[in-house]
Amino acid sequence: MDKNEIDSKIHKQLKVYVTASGLSNSELARRCGVDRATVGRWLKSGNISRNNLVNLCSVLGISEGIFFKSIELPDSDTPYFTEKKKIVITKIKLLHENDSTLLDIVDKLLS
């Protein structure tokens, strides 16, 4: 995987996780300690420093490992997921365990 491909995957994953969080750019900026324009640049360009990415992951409640694992190229046994499926999966991952009623509903819908 070349640098452009990695940058593109990071950019897409930023959008997926931020969209799934349901937080506004202003709220993300406040929680990350940056201005709203900075968050906008991250989402527009995918260009984010390591420190800001670590901070953003913390705000979103995910580890860096999970973030980077999600941008690996799929192998031949990995199903292809559309952006919509990725967003739904990410939203489910971000649910808290104490949201058991919601998890039960999602489980029933998918059964």
C-alpha distances in whole Angstrom, upper triangle without the diagonal:
4,7,8,6,7,10,11,10,12,15,15,16,18,20,20,22,24,25,26,28,30,31,32,30,33,33,30,31,34,32,30,32,31,32,31,30,27,26,26,24,21,22,22,19,17,18,19,20,19,23,23,20,22,25,24,23,26,28,26,27,24,22,19,18,19,17,14,14,14,11,9,8,12,13,16,18,17,19,17,19,20,20,24,23,21,23,26,24,23,27,28,26,28,31,34,35,38,38,39,41,38,36,39,39,35,35,38,37,34,36
4,6,5,6,9,10,11,12,14,16,17,18,20,21,23,24,26,27,29,31,31,32,29,33,33,30,30,33,32,29,31,29,31,30,28,26,25,25,22,20,21,20,17,16,16,18,18,18,22,22,20,22,25,24,24,27,29,27,28,25,24,20,20,20,18,15,16,17,13,12,11,15,17,19,22,20,22,20,21,22,22,25,25,23,25,28,26,25,29,30,28,29,33,35,37,40,40,41,43,40,38,41,41,37,38,41,39,36,39
4,5,5,6,8,10,10,12,14,15,16,18,20,21,22,24,26,27,29,29,29,27,30,30,27,27,30,29,26,28,26,27,27,25,22,22,22,19,17,18,18,14,13,12,14,15,15,19,19,17,20,22,21,21,25,26,25,26,24,22,18,19,20,17,14,16,16,13,13,13,17,19,22,24,22,24,22,22,23,21,25,25,22,24,27,26,24,28,30,27,28,32,34,36,39,38,40,42,39,37,41,41,37,38,41,39,37,40
4,5,5,6,9,10,10,12,14,15,17,18,20,21,23,24,26,28,28,27,25,28,29,26,26,30,29,26,28,26,26,26,23,21,21,20,17,16,16,15,12,11,11,14,16,17,20,20,18,21,23,22,22,25,26,25,27,24,23,20,20,21,18,15,17,17,13,14,13,17,19,22,24,22,23,21,21,21,19,23,24,21,23,26,25,24,27,29,27,28,32,34,36,39,38,40,42,38,37,40,40,36,37,40,38,36,39
4,5,5,6,9,10,11,12,14,16,16,18,20,21,22,24,26,27,27,25,29,29,26,26,30,29,26,29,27,28,26,25,22,21,21,19,16,16,16,13,12,13,15,17,17,21,20,18,21,23,21,21,25,26,24,25,22,22,19,18,18,16,13,15,14,10,10,10,13,16,18,21,18,19,17,17,17,17,20,21,18,20,23,22,21,24,26,25,26,29,32,34,37,36,37,39,36,34,37,37,33,34,37,35,33,36
4,5,5,6,9,10,10,12,14,15,16,18,20,21,22,25,25,25,23,27,27,23,24,27,26,23,26,24,25,25,23,21,20,20,18,15,15,16,13,10,11,13,14,14,18,17,15,17,20,18,18,21,23,21,22,19,18,15,15,15,13,10,12,12,8,9,9,13,16,19,21,18,20,18,18,18,17,20,21,17,19,22,21,19,23,25,23,23,27,29,32,35,34,35,37,34,32,36,35,32,33,36,34,32,35
4,5,5,6,9,10,10,13,14,15,16,18,20,21,23,23,23,21,24,25,21,21,25,24,21,23,21,22,21,20,17,16,16,14,11,12,12,9,7,8,10,12,13,16,15,13,16,18,17,17,20,21,20,22,19,19,15,16,17,13,11,14,13,10,12,13,16,19,22,24,21,22,19,19,19,17,20,21,18,19,22,22,20,23,25,23,23,27,29,32,35,34,36,37,34,33,36,36,32,34,37,35,33,36
4,5,5,6,9,10,11,12,14,16,17,18,20,22,22,22,20,24,25,21,22,26,25,22,25,23,23,22,20,18,17,16,14,12,11,11,9,7,10,12,15,16,19,17,15,18,20,18,18,22,22,20,22,20,20,17,18,17,14,13,15,13,9,12,12,15,18,21,22,20,20,17,16,16,14,17,18,16,17,20,20,18,21,24,22,23,26,29,32,34,33,35,36,33,31,35,34,31,32,35,33,31,34
4,5,5,6,8,10,10,12,14,15,16,18,20,21,22,20,24,24,21,22,25,24,22,25,23,24,22,21,19,17,17,16,13,12,13,11,9,11,13,15,15,18,17,14,17,19,16,16,19,20,18,20,17,17,14,15,14,11,9,11,9,6,8,9,12,15,18,19,16,17,14,14,14,12,15,16,13,14,18,17,15,18,20,19,20,23,26,28,31,30,32,33,30,28,32,31,27,29,32,30,28,31
4,6,5,6,9,10,10,12,14,15,16,19,19,19,18,21,21,17,19,22,21,18,21,19,21,19,19,16,14,15,13,10,10,12,10,6,9,9,11,11,14,13,10,13,15,13,12,16,17,15,17,15,14,12,13,12,9,8,11,9,7,10,12,15,18,21,22,19,19,17,16,16,14,17,17,14,14,18,17,15,18,20,18,18,22,24,27,30,29,31,32,29,28,31,31,28,29,32,30,29,32
4,5,5,7,9,10,11,12,14,16,17,17,17,15,19,19,16,17,21,20,18,20,18,19,17,16,14,12,12,11,8,7,8,7,4,7,9,12,13,16,14,11,15,16,13,14,17,17,16,18,16,17,14,16,15,11,11,14,12,10,13,14,17,21,23,24,21,21,18,16,16,13,16,17,14,14,18,18,15,18,21,19,19,23,25,28,31,29,31,33,29,28,32,31,28,30,33,30,29,32
4,5,5,6,9,10,11,12,14,16,17,17,16,20,20,17,19,22,21,19,22,21,21,19,18,17,14,14,13,11,9,10,10,8,11,12,16,16,19,16,14,17,18,15,15,18,18,16,18,16,17,15,16,14,11,12,13,10,9,12,13,15,19,21,22,18,18,15,13,12,9,12,13,10,11,14,15,13,15,18,17,17,21,24,26,29,27,29,30,27,26,29,28,25,27,29,27,26,29
4,5,5,6,8,10,10,12,15,15,17,16,19,19,16,18,21,19,18,21,20,21,19,19,17,14,15,14,11,10,12,12,9,12,12,15,14,17,15,11,14,15,12,11,15,15,12,15,12,13,12,13,11,8,9,10,8,7,11,13,14,18,21,21,17,17,15,13,12,10,12,13,9,9,13,12,10,13,15,14,14,18,20,23,26,24,26,28,24,23,27,26,23,25,28,26,24,27
4,6,5,6,8,10,11,13,13,14,12,16,15,12,14,17,16,14,17,16,17,15,15,13,10,11,11,8,7,10,10,7,10,9,12,13,14,12,9,12,13,9,10,13,13,11,13,12,13,12,14,12,9,10,13,11,10,14,16,18,22,24,25,21,21,19,16,15,12,14,15,12,11,14,14,11,13,16,15,14,18,20,23,26,24,27,28,25,24,28,27,24,26,29,27,26,30
4,6,5,6,8,10,11,12,12,11,15,15,13,15,18,17,16,19,17,17,15,15,14,11,10,11,9,6,9,10,8,12,12,15,16,18,15,13,15,16,12,12,16,14,12,15,14,16,15,17,15,12,14,15,13,12,16,17,19,23,25,25,21,21,18,15,14,10,12,13,11,9,13,14,11,13,16,15,15,18,21,24,26,24,26,27,24,24,27,26,23,25,28,26,25,28
4,6,5,6,9,10,12,13,13,17,17,14,17,19,18,17,21,20,20,18,19,17,14,14,15,12,10,13,14,12,15,15,18,18,19,17,14,16,17,13,12,15,15,11,14,13,15,15,16,13,10,13,14,10,11,15,16,17,21,23,23,19,18,15,12,11,8,9,10,7,6,9,10,7,9,12,12,12,15,18,21,23,21,23,24,21,20,23,22,19,22,24,22,21,25
4,5,5,6,9,10,12,12,15,14,12,15,17,15,15,18,18,19,17,18,16,13,14,15,12,11,14,15,12,15,14,16,16,17,14,12,13,13,10,9,12,11,8,10,9,12,12,14,11,9,12,13,10,12,15,18,18,22,25,24,20,20,18,15,14,11,12,12,9,7,10,10,7,8,11,10,9,13,15,18,20,19,21,23,19,19,22,22,19,21,24,22,22,25
4,5,5,7,7,8,9,12,11,9,11,14,13,13,16,15,16,13,15,14,10,11,13,10,9,12,14,12,14,13,16,16,17,14,12,14,13,9,10,12,10,8,11,11,14,14,16,14,12,15,16,14,15,18,21,22,25,28,28,24,23,21,18,17,13,13,15,12,9,12,13,10,10,14,13,11,14,17,20,22,20,23,24,20,21,24,23,21,24,26,24,24,28
4,5,6,7,9,10,13,13,11,14,16,16,16,19,18,18,15,17,16,12,13,15,13,10,13,15,14,17,17,20,20,21,17,15,17,17,13,13,16,13,11,14,14,17,17,19,16,14,17,18,15,16,20,21,22,26,28,27,23,22,20,16,15,11,11,13,11,7,10,12,9,9,13,13,12,14,17,20,22,19,22,22,19,19,23,21,19,22,24,22,22,25
4,5,8,11,12,15,14,12,16,18,16,17,20,20,20,18,20,19,15,16,18,16,13,16,18,16,19,18,21,21,21,18,16,17,17,13,13,14,13,9,11,12,15,16,18,14,13,16,17,14,16,19,21,21,25,27,26,22,21,19,15,14,11,10,11,9,6,7,9,6,5,9,10,8,10,14,17,18,16,18,19,15,16,19,18,15,18,21,19,19,22
4,5,9,11,13,11,9,13,14,13,14,17,17,18,16,18,17,14,15,18,15,14,17,19,17,19,18,20,20,20,17,15,16,14,11,11,12,10,7,9,11,14,16,18,15,13,17,18,16,18,21,23,24,27,30,28,25,24,22,19,18,15,14,15,13,9,11,12,9,7,10,10,8,10,12,16,17,15,18,19,16,16,20,19,17,20,23,21,21,25
4,7,10,12,10,10,13,14,14,15,18,18,18,15,18,18,14,15,18,16,14,17,20,18,21,20,22,22,22,19,18,19,17,14,14,15,12,10,13,14,18,19,21,19,17,20,22,19,21,24,26,27,30,32,31,27,26,24,21,19,16,14,16,15,11,12,14,11,9,12,13,11,12,14,18,18,16,19,19,16,18,21,19,18,21,23,21,22,26
4,7,8,6,6,10,11,10,12,15,15,14,12,15,15,11,13,16,15,13,16,19,18,19,18,20,21,20,16,16,17,15,12,13,14,10,9,12,14,18,19,21,19,17,21,22,20,22,25,27,28,32,34,33,30,29,27,23,22,18,18,19,17,14,15,17,14,12,15,16,12,14,16,20,20,18,22,22,19,20,24,23,21,24,27,25,26,29
4,5,5,6,8,10,11,12,14,13,12,9,12,13,10,10,14,13,12,14,17,17,19,17,20,21,20,17,17,18,16,13,15,16,12,12,15,17,20,21,24,22,19,23,25,22,23,27,29,30,34,36,36,32,31,28,25,23,19,19,21,19,16,18,20,17,15,19,19,16,18,20,23,24,22,25,25,22,24,27,26,24,28,30,28,28,32
4,5,5,6,9,10,10,12,10,9,6,8,9,6,7,10,10,9,12,14,14,15,14,17,19,18,14,15,17,14,11,14,15,12,12,16,18,20,20,23,22,19,22,24,22,22,26,28,30,33,36,36,32,31,29,26,24,20,20,22,20,17,20,21,18,17,21,21,18,20,22,26,26,25,28,29,26,27,30,29,27,30,33,31,31,35
4,5,5,6,9,10,10,9,8,5,9,10,8,9,13,13,13,15,17,17,18,17,19,20,19,15,16,18,15,13,16,16,13,14,17,19,22,22,25,24,22,24,27,25,26,29,32,33,37,40,39,36,35,32,29,27,24,24,26,24,20,23,24,21,20,23,23,20,22,23,27,27,26,29,30,27,28,32,31,29,33,35,33,34,37
4,5,5,6,8,10,10,10,8,12,12,10,12,15,14,14,17,19,18,19,17,19,20,18,15,16,17,14,11,14,14,10,11,14,17,20,20,24,22,20,23,26,24,25,29,31,32,36,39,38,34,34,32,28,27,23,23,25,23,19,21,22,19,18,21,20,17,19,20,23,23,22,26,27,24,26,29,28,27,30,32,31,32,35
4,5,5,6,8,8,9,8,11,10,7,10,13,11,12,15,17,15,16,14,15,16,15,11,12,13,10,8,11,11,8,9,12,14,16,17,20,19,17,20,22,21,21,25,28,29,33,36,35,32,31,29,26,25,21,22,23,20,18,20,21,17,16,19,19,15,18,19,23,23,22,26,27,24,25,29,28,26,29,32,30,31,34
4,5,5,6,5,5,5,8,8,6,9,11,11,12,15,16,15,15,13,14,16,14,10,12,14,11,9,13,13,10,12,15,17,18,18,22,21,19,21,24,23,23,27,30,32,35,38,38,34,34,32,29,28,24,25,26,23,21,23,24,20,20,23,22,19,21,22,26,27,26,29,31,28,29,32,32,30,33,36,34,34,38
4,6,5,6,7,8,11,11,10,13,15,15,16,18,20,19,19,16,17,18,16,13,15,15,12,11,14,13,10,13,15,18,20,20,24,23,21,24,27,25,26,30,33,34,38,41,40,37,36,35,32,30,27,27,28,26,23,25,26,22,21,24,23,20,22,22,26,26,25,29,30,28,29,33,32,31,34,36,35,36,39
4,6,8,10,11,14,13,11,14,16,15,16,19,20,19,19,16,16,16,14,11,13,13,9,8,11,10,7,10,12,14,16,17,21,20,18,21,24,23,24,27,31,32,36,39,38,34,34,33,30,29,26,26,27,24,21,23,23,20,19,22,20,17,19,19,22,23,23,26,28,26,26,30,30,29,31,34,33,33,37
4,6,9,10,12,10,9,13,14,12,14,17,18,16,15,12,12,13,10,8,10,10,6,6,10,9,7,10,12,14,15,15,19,19,17,19,22,22,22,25,28,31,34,37,37,33,33,32,29,29,25,26,27,24,22,24,24,20,20,23,21,18,20,21,24,25,25,28,30,28,28,32,32,30,33,36,35,34,38
4,7,10,12,10,10,14,15,14,16,19,19,18,17,14,14,15,12,9,12,12,9,10,13,12,10,14,16,18,18,18,22,22,20,22,25,25,25,29,32,34,37,40,40,37,37,35,33,32,28,29,30,27,25,27,27,24,24,26,24,21,24,24,27,28,28,32,33,31,32,35,35,34,36,39,38,38,41
4,7,8,6,7,11,11,11,14,16,16,16,14,12,12,14,12,9,12,13,10,10,14,14,12,15,18,19,20,19,23,23,20,22,25,25,25,28,31,33,37,40,40,36,37,34,32,31,27,28,30,27,25,27,28,24,24,27,25,23,25,26,29,30,30,33,35,32,33,37,36,34,37,40,39,38,42
4,5,5,7,9,10,11,13,15,16,16,15,13,14,17,15,12,15,16,14,13,17,17,15,17,20,21,23,22,25,25,22,24,28,27,26,30,32,35,38,41,41,38,38,35,32,31,27,28,30,27,25,28,29,25,25,28,27,24,27,28,31,32,31,35,36,33,34,38,37,35,38,41,39,39,43
4,5,5,6,9,10,11,12,14,15,15,14,16,18,17,13,15,17,15,13,17,17,15,16,20,21,23,22,25,25,22,24,27,25,25,29,31,33,37,39,40,36,36,33,30,28,25,25,27,25,22,25,26,23,23,26,25,23,25,27,30,31,30,33,34,31,32,36,35,33,36,38,36,37,40
4,5,5,6,9,10,10,12,13,13,12,15,18,17,14,16,18,16,15,18,20,17,18,22,23,24,23,26,26,22,24,27,26,25,28,30,33,36,39,40,36,36,33,30,28,25,26,28,26,23,26,28,24,25,28,27,25,28,29,33,34,33,36,37,34,35,38,37,35,38,40,38,38,42
4,5,5,6,9,10,10,11,10,9,11,14,13,10,12,15,13,12,15,17,15,16,20,20,21,20,23,23,20,21,24,23,22,26,28,30,34,37,38,34,34,31,29,27,24,25,27,24,22,26,26,23,24,27,26,23,26,28,32,33,32,35,36,33,34,37,37,34,37,40,38,37,41
4,5,5,6,9,10,10,10,9,12,14,13,10,11,14,12,10,13,15,13,13,17,17,19,18,21,20,17,19,22,21,20,24,26,28,32,34,35,31,31,28,26,24,21,22,24,21,19,22,23,19,20,23,22,20,23,25,28,29,28,32,33,29,30,34,33,31,33,36,34,34,37
4,5,5,6,8,10,10,11,14,17,17,13,14,17,16,13,16,18,16,16,20,20,22,20,23,22,19,21,24,22,21,24,26,28,32,35,35,32,31,28,25,23,20,21,24,21,19,22,23,20,21,24,24,22,25,27,30,32,30,33,34,31,31,35,34,31,34,37,34,34,38
4,5,5,6,7,7,8,12,15,15,12,13,16,16,14,17,19,17,18,21,21,22,20,23,22,19,20,23,21,20,23,25,28,31,34,35,31,31,28,26,24,21,22,25,22,20,24,25,22,23,26,25,24,27,29,32,34,33,36,37,33,34,37,36,34,36,39,37,36,40
4,6,6,5,5,6,9,12,13,10,10,13,13,11,13,16,15,15,18,17,18,16,19,19,15,16,19,18,16,20,22,24,28,31,32,28,28,25,23,22,18,20,22,19,18,21,22,19,20,23,22,21,24,26,29,31,30,33,34,31,31,34,34,31,33,36,34,33,37
4,6,5,8,9,13,15,16,13,12,15,15,12,14,17,15,15,18,17,19,17,20,19,15,16,19,17,16,19,21,23,27,29,30,27,26,23,21,19,15,17,19,17,15,19,20,17,18,21,21,19,23,25,28,30,28,31,32,29,29,32,31,28,31,34,31,31,34
4,6,8,10,14,17,18,15,15,18,18,15,18,21,19,18,22,21,22,20,23,22,18,19,22,19,18,21,22,25,28,30,32,28,27,24,22,20,17,19,21,19,18,21,22,20,21,25,24,23,26,29,32,34,32,35,35,32,32,35,34,31,34,36,34,33,37
4,5,8,12,15,17,14,14,17,18,16,17,21,20,19,22,21,22,19,22,21,17,17,20,19,16,19,20,23,27,29,31,27,27,24,22,21,18,20,22,20,19,23,23,21,23,26,25,24,27,30,33,35,34,36,37,34,34,37,36,33,35,38,36,35,38
4,6,10,12,14,12,10,14,15,13,14,18,17,16,19,18,18,16,18,17,14,14,17,15,13,16,18,21,24,27,28,25,25,22,20,19,16,19,21,17,17,21,21,18,20,23,22,21,25,27,30,32,31,34,35,32,31,35,34,31,33,36,34,32,36
4,7,10,12,10,10,13,14,13,15,18,18,18,20,19,19,16,18,19,15,15,18,17,15,18,20,23,26,29,30,27,28,25,24,23,20,23,24,21,20,24,24,21,23,26,24,23,27,29,32,34,33,36,37,34,34,37,37,34,36,39,37,36,39
4,7,8,6,6,10,11,10,12,14,15,15,18,16,16,13,16,17,13,14,17,17,15,18,20,24,27,30,31,28,28,26,24,24,21,23,24,21,20,24,23,20,22,25,23,21,25,27,30,32,31,34,36,33,32,36,36,33,35,38,36,35,39
4,5,5,6,9,10,10,12,14,15,16,18,17,16,13,16,17,14,14,18,18,17,19,22,25,28,31,32,29,30,28,27,27,24,26,27,23,23,26,25,22,24,27,24,23,26,28,31,33,32,35,37,35,34,38,38,35,37,40,39,37,41
4,5,5,6,9,10,10,12,14,15,16,15,13,10,13,15,12,12,15,16,15,18,21,24,26,30,31,28,29,28,26,27,24,26,27,23,23,26,24,21,23,25,22,21,25,26,29,31,31,34,36,33,32,36,37,34,35,39,38,36,39
4,5,5,6,9,10,11,12,14,15,15,13,11,14,16,14,14,18,19,18,21,24,27,29,33,33,30,32,30,29,29,26,28,28,25,24,27,26,22,24,26,23,21,25,25,28,30,30,33,35,33,32,36,37,34,36,39,38,37,40
4,5,5,6,8,10,10,12,14,14,13,11,15,16,13,14,18,18,18,20,24,26,29,33,33,30,31,29,27,27,24,26,26,23,22,24,24,20,21,24,21,19,23,24,27,28,28,31,34,31,31,34,35,32,34,37,36,35,39
4,5,5,6,8,10,10,12,11,10,8,11,12,9,11,14,14,14,17,20,23,26,29,29,26,27,25,24,24,21,23,23,19,19,21,20,17,19,21,18,17,21,22,24,27,26,29,31,29,28,32,32,29,31,35,33,32,35
4,6,5,6,9,10,11,9,8,6,10,11,10,11,14,15,15,18,21,24,27,30,30,27,28,27,25,26,23,25,24,21,20,23,21,17,19,21,18,16,20,20,23,25,25,28,31,28,27,31,32,29,31,34,34,32,35
4,5,5,6,9,10,10,10,9,13,14,12,14,17,18,18,21,24,26,30,33,33,29,30,29,27,27,24,25,25,22,21,23,22,18,19,21,18,16,19,19,22,24,24,27,30,28,27,31,31,29,31,35,34,33,36
4,5,5,6,9,9,10,9,13,13,10,13,16,15,16,19,23,24,28,31,31,27,28,26,24,24,20,22,22,19,17,19,19,15,16,18,16,14,17,18,21,23,23,26,28,25,25,29,29,27,29,32,31,30,33
4,5,5,6,5,6,6,10,9,8,11,13,13,14,17,20,22,25,28,28,24,25,24,22,22,19,20,20,17,16,18,16,13,14,16,13,11,15,16,18,21,21,23,26,23,22,26,27,24,26,29,29,28,31
4,5,5,6,7,8,11,11,11,14,16,16,18,20,24,25,28,31,31,27,28,27,25,25,23,23,23,20,18,20,19,15,16,17,14,12,15,15,17,19,20,23,25,23,22,26,27,25,27,30,30,29,32
4,5,8,10,11,15,14,13,16,18,17,19,22,25,27,30,33,32,29,29,28,25,25,22,22,22,19,17,19,18,15,14,17,14,11,14,14,17,19,19,22,24,22,22,26,26,24,26,29,29,29,32
4,6,9,11,13,11,10,14,16,15,17,20,23,24,27,30,29,25,25,24,21,21,19,19,19,16,14,15,14,11,11,13,11,8,11,12,15,17,17,20,21,19,19,23,23,21,23,26,25,25,28
4,7,10,12,10,11,14,15,15,17,20,23,24,27,30,28,25,25,25,22,23,20,20,20,17,15,16,15,11,11,12,10,7,10,10,13,15,15,18,20,18,17,21,22,20,22,25,25,24,27
4,7,8,6,7,10,11,11,14,16,20,20,23,26,25,22,23,22,20,21,19,19,18,15,14,15,13,10,11,12,9,8,11,12,14,17,17,19,22,19,18,22,23,20,22,25,25,24,26
4,5,5,6,9,10,11,13,15,19,20,22,26,25,22,23,23,21,23,21,22,20,17,17,18,16,13,15,15,12,11,14,15,16,19,20,22,25,23,21,25,26,23,24,28,28,26,29
4,5,5,6,8,10,11,13,17,18,21,25,24,21,23,22,21,22,20,22,21,17,17,19,17,14,17,18,14,14,17,18,20,23,23,25,28,26,24,28,29,26,27,30,30,28,31
4,5,5,6,8,10,11,15,16,18,22,21,19,21,21,20,22,20,22,20,17,18,19,16,14,17,17,14,15,18,18,20,23,24,25,28,26,24,27,28,25,26,29,29,27,29
4,6,5,6,9,10,14,15,17,20,19,17,18,18,17,18,17,18,17,13,14,16,13,10,13,14,10,11,15,16,17,21,21,22,25,22,20,24,25,22,22,26,25,23,26
4,6,5,7,10,13,15,18,21,20,17,18,18,16,17,15,17,16,12,13,15,13,10,13,15,12,12,16,17,20,23,22,24,26,24,22,25,26,23,24,27,26,25,27
4,5,5,7,11,13,15,19,19,16,18,17,16,18,16,19,18,14,16,18,15,13,17,18,15,16,19,21,23,26,26,27,30,27,25,28,29,26,26,30,29,27,29
4,5,6,9,10,13,16,16,13,15,15,15,17,16,18,17,13,15,17,14,13,16,16,14,15,19,20,22,25,25,26,28,26,23,26,27,24,24,28,27,24,27
4,6,9,9,13,16,15,12,13,12,11,13,12,15,13,10,12,14,11,10,14,14,12,14,17,19,21,24,23,24,27,24,22,25,25,22,22,26,24,22,25
4,6,9,12,15,16,13,14,13,12,13,13,16,14,11,13,16,14,13,16,17,15,17,20,23,25,28,27,28,30,27,25,28,28,25,25,29,27,25,28
4,6,9,12,13,11,13,12,13,15,15,18,16,13,16,18,16,15,19,20,17,19,23,25,26,30,29,30,32,29,27,30,30,26,27,30,29,26,28
4,6,10,11,9,11,10,12,14,15,18,16,14,17,19,17,17,21,21,20,22,25,27,29,32,31,32,34,31,28,31,31,27,28,30,29,26,28
4,7,8,5,8,8,10,13,14,17,15,13,17,18,16,17,20,20,19,22,24,27,28,31,30,30,32,29,27,29,29,25,25,28,26,23,25
4,5,5,9,10,13,16,18,20,18,17,20,21,19,20,23,23,22,25,27,29,30,33,32,32,34,32,29,31,31,27,27,29,28,25,26
4,6,8,10,13,16,19,21,18,18,22,22,20,22,25,24,24,27,29,31,32,35,34,34,35,33,30,31,32,28,27,29,28,24,26
4,6,9,12,16,19,20,17,17,21,21,18,20,23,22,21,25,27,29,29,33,31,31,32,30,27,28,29,25,24,26,25,22,23
4,7,9,13,15,17,14,13,17,17,15,17,20,19,18,22,23,26,26,30,28,28,30,27,24,26,26,22,22,24,23,19,21
4,6,10,13,14,11,12,15,15,13,16,19,18,18,21,23,26,26,29,28,27,28,26,23,24,24,21,20,22,21,17,19
4,7,10,12,9,10,13,14,13,15,18,18,18,21,23,26,27,30,28,28,29,26,24,25,25,21,21,23,21,18,20
4,6,8,6,6,10,10,10,12,14,15,15,18,20,23,24,27,25,25,26,23,21,23,22,18,19,21,19,16,19
4,5,5,6,9,10,11,12,14,16,16,18,20,24,26,28,26,26,27,23,22,24,22,19,20,22,19,17,20
4,5,5,6,9,10,10,12,14,15,16,19,22,24,27,24,25,26,22,21,24,22,19,21,23,20,18,22
4,5,5,6,9,10,11,13,14,15,17,21,23,25,22,23,23,19,19,21,19,16,18,20,16,15,19
4,5,5,6,8,10,11,12,14,16,19,21,23,20,21,21,18,17,19,17,14,15,17,15,13,16
4,5,5,6,9,10,10,12,14,18,20,22,20,21,22,18,17,20,19,15,17,19,17,15,19
4,5,5,6,9,10,11,13,16,19,21,18,20,20,17,16,19,18,14,17,19,17,16,19
4,5,5,6,9,10,11,15,17,19,16,17,17,13,13,15,14,11,13,15,13,12,16
4,5,5,6,9,10,14,15,18,15,16,17,14,12,15,15,11,12,15,14,12,15
4,5,5,6,9,12,14,17,15,17,18,15,13,17,16,13,15,18,17,15,19
4,5,5,7,10,13,15,12,14,15,12,11,14,14,11,14,16,15,14,18
4,5,5,9,10,13,10,11,13,10,8,11,11,9,10,14,13,12,15
4,6,8,10,13,11,13,15,12,10,14,15,12,13,17,16,15,18
4,6,9,12,10,13,15,12,11,15,15,13,15,18,18,17,20
4,6,8,7,9,11,9,8,12,12,11,13,16,16,16,19
4,5,5,8,11,10,9,12,14,13,15,18,18,18,21
4,5,6,10,10,8,11,13,13,13,16,18,18,19
4,5,8,9,9,11,13,14,15,17,19,20,21
4,6,5,6,9,10,11,12,14,16,17,18
4,5,5,6,9,10,10,12,14,15,16
4,5,5,6,9,10,11,12,14,15
4,5,5,6,9,10,11,12,14
4,5,5,6,9,10,11,12
4,5,5,6,9,10,10
4,5,5,6,9,10
4,5,5,6,9
4,5,5,6
4,5,5
4,6
4
